[in-house]
Amino acid sequence: MGSHMRSALIAATFALLLGSASFATPVLADDAKTDNVHGTFLVAPYTAVTVAAPTASIALKLHNYGEAPEPVTLSVGGVPTGWKVQFLGGGQPVGAAMAAPGESVDLTLRLDIPSDTKTQSADLVLHADGKATKAALPLSVKLGNDLPVNLSVKAELPSLSGSPTASYSYNLNVRNDSGKDVLVSLAATLPQGFQASFTKQYDQQEISSLPIKAGETQTVAMKLKLPDNVVAGNYDFEGKVSASGAEASTPLSLRLEGQPKLGLATPDGRLSGNAEAGKSTTVTFVVTNSGTAPATKVGLTAFPPSNWKVEFEPKTIDKIEPNGKTNVTATITPIDKAVAGDYMTTMQATTDGSSANVDYRVSVTTSTMWGIIGIIIIAIALLAVLGAVSRFGRR
């Protein structure tokens, strides 16, 4: 083998080894991932930002990757003359913070910038210092103009349907796509007679506005109250939000399916009458439908005293339209041996989804013939007593 060929073979082998090593490197890095990261760090989603005077807020986190917890002092370097900076935690000024292992603490850096400042940019360095921790976060800040407020709102389920007696609630996701926190007002454009109220999701307290941080989304529940006389049909309306001159809306709809509502009474409103033991008497009842859908196959039943008879004509009403009515006749027959007095009978009308009941009082009298027979029996008994007295008196 010549020297040139031997050199070429060595070069090719060396190149192959280098190629293999280069392919193996990403695998090793992938295996490592963040398992080898330890320490406490200040982190921010954006490290170069543009803000507007006089006030700006920047979201931060103090994250502990597997270290023993310790308090760290918070400070900022590179602050231009006239600028004021402070750390906020939970909305309050803080000078130190502590994160548990594997957890983070939410912080906010508040900037107060004079409107007449000559400094248009600043390279800040945020520090978190403890006994074992020396964390630093470079942050580049430039001055600019506020972007206009931008809102959006979207319903999770924009179309609902059901009966007029059901409850309806729409979950609205309200997003603040602005560069600053805003107070969002909540409203709705509704059909006549409808009312809307708003609550935070899973809360019962009614609200009319909601603070939303820049870039965040909040969910509110819009609850509808329908008028008592609402009729079946399709209703279209909107949920609306507004803040600082910006507005957004989302279309909503509700389909109400009609429901019958039965009523039962007599034509004159009286719910009492007379009857004679063993004899039939008739009473007229009026079945009404004040609902928003036809009442079909309306059945009439009664719950009288034991052994009484109550029959309806007709027994079933095929259909009663909304705001319609139908007369029925109830034939009531007390038992032959009924004692004189007042008796209660419950009358009932039923259809799918609705029913109506009334209690009808029946005053029972006994037959005149029985009264005559009773008088005769009493007279015979008196005559027998008088005869006995007269016969024994002569002795």
Buried (B, 14 or more C-beta within 10 A) or exposed (E): EEEEEEEEEEEEEEEEEEEEEEEEEEEEEEEEEEEEEEEBBBEBEEBEBBBBBEEBBBBBBBBBBEBEEEBBEBBBEBBBEEBEBBBBBEEEEBEBBBBEEEEBBEBBBBBEBBEEBEBEEBEBBBBBEBEEBEBEBEBBBEBEEBEEBBBBBBBEEBEBEEBBEEEBEBBBBBBBBBBBBBEBBBBBEBBEEBEBBBBBEEEEEEEEBBEBBBBEBBEBBBBBEBEEEBEBEEBEBBBBBBBEEBEBBBEBBBEBEBBBBBBBBBEEEEBEBEBBBBEEBEBEBBBBBBBBBBBBEBEBBBEBBEEBEBBBEEEEBEBBEBEEBBEBEBEBBBBEEBEEEEBEBEBBBBBEBBBBEBEBEBEBBBEEEEEEEEEEEEEEEEEEEEEEEEEEEEE
